[in-house]
Structure formats: structure tokens, C-alpha cells
Amino acid sequence: MHFSPVCCDNPMVVHLYDLRFCCCFPPGLRQILSDVVEEVKHSINKEINGAKLLNSLLNAPRLKSLLQVSLGALTSAHDTVAQKDYDPVLPPIPDNLADDEEAMRIVCLVKNKQQLGATIKRNGITGEIFGTDDPWRTDGLEPEQVIETLARSQGTLVFKVVPITDKPVSNQTILYVLVMADYSPQQDPAIPCAEAGMDFRKGDLLEIVDQSDTLWWQAKKLPSTSACAGLIPSTNLLRRKERVLVVSALPACIKPCELHSGFFLGFGLSREFFLATRRVLRLCRRQSLSTGSSQQSCYTRCSGSCYSALNNPYEEVVRYQCNPQDKHRLVTLVGPSGIGVSELRRRLIEINPVTFQGAVPHTTRAAKSHEESDKEYHFINRELFENMYKGHFYSTSFDAVKDVLNSGRICVIEIEPHAIQSVRTHELKAYIIYVKPPTAEQMKETRKDTQIATNDYVNIPFKVSPLMFFENVMVNDRLQDSCVQLLRAVRWAQGETQWVPAN
Ligand SMILES: Nc1ncnc2c1ncn2[C@@H]1O[C@H](COP(=O)(O)OP(=O)(O)OP(=O)(O)O)[C@@H](O)[C@H]1O
């Protein structure tokens, strides 16, 4: 080992970066060090035992005093460094910082020719981009100019990150949305930073805290205790992604799908893609509006939900607490045919006819002798009937529902899945209950006194895709239990704070 002391002109200046390579000592210390080195050289030449040499060296009074002096010199160097101002001269820390604010940080990046990913943010009110120090200031620069400068720079980039003194005044309104699509940032090659992304599934409730970017918004999933928001695609971006995905999901209900598989390659959407998607969606919508029983299996499967999800992947919702003067929420039952939706509705009304009432349906058939018009049915002609039910709840009109709600009663109706969207309005605030069949054995057991062929019902291909619209899912097993369950759910719906469509 060869060790020689190094001198420099100004022994009190110790540069932090060079501490490992440059030691500067005062003259007295330099002398002791030279003596020690001489002693070591001398011992080595005498070819004595290594362990002995080390032991005698460590116990040598000179080395001990050297260590003491060195420690003192280091402490003094540290104090000098701590007191000295180094270039570049940074602006003073704002003195009105709250005690709990994080301290100012100096961030040093070493950049080579590779790209440096950075998000540059501009304060919407002051126009300020972000504070850096002389010689490069961003004051008055456009974000594009800052990006250009960053891209051109090489070597060490030093940022001074100063905590904000005033909390930013957000000019954004917080938006709550019900999500109609699934999203995973890990599977999205287009997201700028997958780690900052937030995944969500159909039916999740999101609080959108920032929509200033056209492509990427920031949101929190509710209920959430996290202070951190994640990146999610904006409505337009998600719509674009969903258009690609929905076409791949459609062939199940659209029989001869003429789409070319090439359309699914990437998100670069061609004109052909849009035309094909539109054609498929039009078909889907037409089928979902169709009334014929032959189309039942198709529209119960897609139930127009793919169409609405594409249109509106984030449905705005608001928190709603029923006030005594408010009209009741519309209670809506949905389920496969023959499972007992009508039976449950009938029983609910029977239990408490003062509170519950069904909306009087319309029919085109002639009134029987004992039937009073507008009591069991509204008797109307075919032309009027066809005009009324287009896109609505078939034989039940909005007016019939509103009549019941205006009377102060709770209106209970049953609808087909494709009509779900028509009742999901801010005015009706429909509370939608999905009635499911029990297991095949239970179905046989509980329906043995009825005329229905139970096997046909449990295997019904009733796939309701907009599951996120159901606020309650119940199994119609034993009738008595189902009625109690239904009653409890309806009471809950009219009392608790809930999320309802904003529009
Ligand atoms: N939980 C139950 N236990 C026993 N029988 C039941 C139960 N639920 C319904 N039923 C009986 O099953 C039969 C079919 O019920 P219901 O008419 O209500 O079916 P639905 O789902 O309304 O069918 P559709 O829409 O075709 O009219 C009826 O005879 C009804 O009394």
C-alpha cells in the first residue's frame, strides 16, 4: 500500500464531491502523517511478521494522535462546508411555510442522450410552470419551450423543488362517476406511466379529481381512504379503447359478423373500423329495441348495454338522500321469465297496498266486460301503443309510473333488461333489483305445486351484462323468505343515502 499526503493551495476548502480523493491537512498534521508513513516503509523493509506489524502500528502513539487529529480536522471541514454557500445561489426558502410542510429538496438528475420523461404542469391561475433556479428560469416560458430545453440538455440537471406556500385553488369541480367498462393500466401500452395508473371494473364508483388533461384524468376509487389519485383514461380516450373492445365482444349476439380481424390491431383506428363499429352498434341497438320473442336471447345477452357503455363509459352520479317531501324511488324488478318477478311484485303490493302500487299497463286488446278502463289496464289502439313503447318500458308508460309516484306511493314495476337505461334517470332514481333463480334442486322443490317446467327456467341463458346497474341481487327461493327480503330491500332503498344518475 502506498499512501502519500496531498497538499493544495487552500487547505480549508473541502469540496464535497472530492472528499474521497483529496485530503487536505494543516501543516502539523502533515508532519505526523509523514512520520507514520516513513515508519511503515521502514517496517516493511525489515520483513517482520505481518500481524505483529499491524498490532504495533495500531498501538503506536503517533497513529493514535493522528486519528484524533484527523477526526478533529474532519469535523472542522464539515462545519466549514455546512456554513459555506455554493453555486448556484438558490433563492431563500419562503419563511411562511407551515410547520408540517415538507422541506425544500434539491433534486439532481444526470441526463445522457436518452429521453427524459417529465410532466410539466402549469398553474391555472398564476400561469407559472414550475420554479427552477438561475441560470435557467422557466418564468415566462411556454410548457413546450421548457420541454424543448429539457430535451436538449445533457449532464447534470439540478432542480430546486420548493414546497408550495398557498394550497392550489382548484377550479375543477369534483365529478363522481359509475364506471361502465373495465380498465387495467398494466395492459395499456398507451398510458404514460403504468405505475401511476388506476385499474377499475364495471360498476366501480370513481371520484374524478382532475380533468384538465384531454387524455388522462386523475381519480380515486370510492370508498377510498387514500390521499393519492391515479391516472385513468378520459371519457374520449376510454370511448376509443372501448370501441375496439366492444366489437370483439359483439359476435356473440350479432350473428354473421363481417368485421375483419385486422380492425383489432392496436388503437390506430381506421375509417373502416369506425364504419364497421357503427354498423354493428346500430344492429345491436335495433335488436335491443326489438320486441319479438325470437330475439329474446340476443337482447337479453347484450341488452343495449354495450351501446350505452360506449356512449358513456363514465356515467355521472350524485349522492342522494331521500327527504320526506321527495317522491319515492321507482322500484324496478328484472329477471328471467318464469322466475317469479310478477309474483314478487304482486305480493309486495298485496302486503301493503297503501304504500305500494303497480303502474297500470297499456294493452291493445279490448276490455272484457268486468274490466274497468284505467284500472287493470289502459286500453289503447295499436298505433298509439307502438308509439308509446318505443324505447320505453313496453306496456308501462312513464305517465303511468309518474301517476303512482305523484300519489305518494312507491311504484313497483317489472321491466326487460334492455329497458334498464330508460328508467335510470335522475327523476325516477330507479332502484333496480335483479331477481335470480335458485339452484335447479331448489327450483324443483319450491315450484312443485306450480304448472311451470322448472328445468326450462334454471337453464335460461339470461345474461344481463349491465350488472353494475343492479343495486340489489336476490334469489327467489322460498316465496315467503323472498318477500321479506324484497320488503327489506325496498325500505332500505327509500331511506339510505345512495348514488343516483346525475342526469
Ligand atoms: N318462490 C316461489 N316459490 C314457488 N312458486 C313461485 C315462486 N315464485 C314464483 N312462483 C310461481 O311460479 C310461476 C311463475 O311466476 P311468475 O309468473 O311470477 O314468473 P315471471 O318471472 O313473472 O314470468 P313471466 O315474466 O314470464 O310472467 C307462478 O305460478 C308463480 O306463482
The ligand as an ORCA input file, in Angstrom:
! r2SCAN-3c Opt
* xyz 0 1
  N     -90.564    -18.511     -4.883
  C     -91.551    -19.172     -5.475
  N     -91.959    -20.346     -4.982
  C     -92.945    -21.027     -5.585
  N     -93.566    -20.631     -6.680
  C     -93.213    -19.473     -7.223
  C     -92.188    -18.684     -6.648
  N     -92.030    -17.586     -7.413
  C     -92.927    -17.680     -8.403
  N     -93.625    -18.803     -8.301
  C     -94.673    -19.287     -9.223
  O     -94.036    -19.511    -10.467
  C     -94.888    -19.199    -11.546
  C     -94.225    -18.178    -12.463
  O     -94.056    -16.981    -11.741
  P     -94.272    -15.574    -12.418
  O     -95.477    -15.558    -13.315
  O     -94.190    -14.547    -11.379
  O     -92.997    -15.563    -13.311
  P     -92.385    -14.349    -14.103
  O     -90.938    -14.307    -13.792
  O     -93.150    -13.111    -13.872
  O     -92.573    -14.853    -15.569
  P     -93.136    -14.024    -16.832
  O     -92.234    -12.830    -16.971
  O     -92.984    -14.980    -17.957
  O     -94.544    -13.674    -16.496
  C     -96.172    -18.665    -10.913
  O     -97.120    -19.722    -10.865
  C     -95.750    -18.283     -9.514
  O     -96.811    -18.371     -8.608
*
